[in-house]
Amino acid sequence: MSAPPPAPQPGPQSGPQPAPAPRRAFGMRLLVLIPALWLALFFVAPFLIVLKISLSQTVIAQPPYAPVLDPAGGLPALREFVAGLSLDNYALLVTDALYVTSYLRSLAMAAGSTLLLLLIGYPIAYGIARSPRRIQPVLVIAVFLPFLTAFLIRIYAWVNILQREGLLNEVLLALGLVREPLALLSTDAAIVIGLVYSYLPFMVLPLYASLERMDDSLLEAAADLGCPAWKAFWLVTVPLSMPGVTAGALLCFIPIVGEFVVPDLLGGSGAMMIGQTLWVEFFSNKDWPVASALAVALLAILLAPIVIHQHLQSRTLGGG
């Protein structure tokens, strides 16, 4: 009787071996730590500096504010530093008509421009999403192609277009639509035109992303059930594109509120937006504490719609 064959010895396993658990945990912590350090270094730390300056008072010195913390003074210097901080600058923001008007004007201009961007951008995004798939990338590039030129050059081009002897007035006169050149430059209309032109891609791209992902079978089902095309658009397409509408509105509204270049070049000096007021306080009046308070208040105003959007989105996902 022959001896039984020897039991097979376990050989080396083929394929990549999973990393040890401690190494994977360290890698995950590192992935979270790097962006956290980036935010802390370039957002939290500068914000705390601006917040501290906003609680200070203006002085003719260098730096142009007080109090200034002296680490060598120890605990007494720290107590004196804390005692010198106050909320007077924030009280000034809500009592001075200049700052209140700047905030309200910025919010109104941003809301109106965002609405116009939505009315113009939605048909463009809808047309791109409903075009043949092979030409959709070309159409998207066509939307962004003019914006490869430098921002300042494009805004200065609008200065030449909107002035009394500019191209727009020449066209209107040639068509007989007006009898004399219109005063378009240094008006609110010029600011809105510049803002809508500058931020159009930021509205079109999120809308296109939402519309392009929509299931066309839903529209076919609505048509089979006897729903007219306009009603199917309103009851099916528009609700499904709301994430793109919200994203585009936030991408446009938030930077427009603090816009400086467009209103400074295309608008007049009679009524300034908050970005222009910030510039004047920092560089002309040298009032760093008030300017910092303006910046902190502006940040709080801009964070409000983001927090509301995140809250509503969390409730929607939770309900789903």
Rosetta blueprint (number, residue, H / E / L):
1 M L
2 S L
3 A L
4 P L
5 P L
6 P L
7 A L
8 P L
9 Q L
10 P L
11 G L
12 P L
13 Q L
14 S L
15 G L
16 P L
17 Q L
18 P L
19 A L
20 P L
21 A H
22 P H
23 R H
24 R H
25 A H
26 F H
27 G H
28 M H
29 R H
30 L H
31 L H
32 V H
33 L H
34 I H
35 P H
36 A H
37 L H
38 W H
39 L H
40 A H
41 L H
42 F H
43 F H
44 V H
45 A H
46 P H
47 F H
48 L H
49 I H
50 V H
51 L H
52 K H
53 I H
54 S H
55 L L
56 S L
57 Q E
58 T E
59 V L
60 I L
61 A L
62 Q L
63 P L
64 P L
65 Y E
66 A E
67 P L
68 V L
69 L L
70 D L
71 P H
72 A H
73 G H
74 G H
75 L H
76 P H
77 A H
78 L H
79 R H
80 E H
81 F H
82 V H
83 A H
84 G L
85 L L
86 S L
87 L L
88 D H
89 N H
90 Y H
91 A H
92 L H
93 L H
94 V H
95 T H
96 D L
97 A H
98 L H
99 Y H
100 V H
101 T H
102 S H
103 Y H
104 L H
105 R H
106 S H
107 L H
108 A H
109 M H
110 A H
111 A H
112 G H
113 S H
114 T H
115 L H
116 L H
117 L H
118 L H
119 L H
120 I H
121 G H
122 Y H
123 P H
124 I H
125 A H
126 Y H
127 G H
128 I H
129 A H
130 R H
131 S L
132 P L
133 R H
134 R H
135 I H
136 Q H
137 P H
138 V H
139 L H
140 V H
141 I H
142 A H
143 V H
144 F H
145 L H
146 P H
147 F H
148 L H
149 T L
150 A L
151 F H
152 L H
153 I H
154 R H
155 I H
156 Y H
157 A H
158 W H
159 V H
160 N H
161 I H
162 L H
163 Q L
164 R L
165 E L
166 G L
167 L H
168 L H
169 N H
170 E H
171 V H
172 L H
173 L H
174 A H
175 L L
176 G L
177 L L
178 V L
179 R L
180 E L
181 P L
182 L L
183 A L
184 L L
185 L L
186 S L
187 T L
188 D H
189 A H
190 A H
191 I H
192 V H
193 I H
194 G H
195 L H
196 V H
197 Y H
198 S H
199 Y H
200 L H
201 P H
202 F H
203 M H
204 V H
205 L H
206 P H
207 L H
208 Y H
209 A H
210 S H
211 L H
212 E H
213 R L
214 M L
215 D L
216 D H
217 S H
218 L H
219 L H
220 E H
221 A H
222 A H
223 A H
224 D H
225 L L
226 G L
227 C L
228 P L
229 A H
230 W H
231 K H
232 A H
233 F H
234 W H
235 L H
236 V H
237 T H
238 V H
239 P H
240 L H
241 S L
242 M H
243 P H
244 G H
245 V H
246 T H
247 A H
248 G H
249 A H
250 L H
251 L H
252 C H
253 F H
254 I H
255 P H
256 I H
257 V H
258 G L
259 E L
260 F L
261 V H
262 V H
263 P H
264 D H
265 L H
266 L H
267 G L
268 G L
269 S L
270 G L
271 A L
272 M L
273 M L
274 I H
275 G H
276 Q H
277 T H
278 L H
279 W H
280 V H
281 E H
282 F H
283 F H
284 S H
285 N L
286 K L
287 D L
288 W H
289 P H
290 V H
291 A H
292 S H
293 A H
294 L H
295 A H
296 V H
297 A H
298 L H
299 L H
300 A H
301 I H
302 L H
303 L H
304 A H
305 P H
306 I H
307 V H
308 I H
309 H H
310 Q H
311 H H
312 L H
313 Q H
314 S H
315 R H
316 T H
317 L H
318 G H
319 G H
320 G L
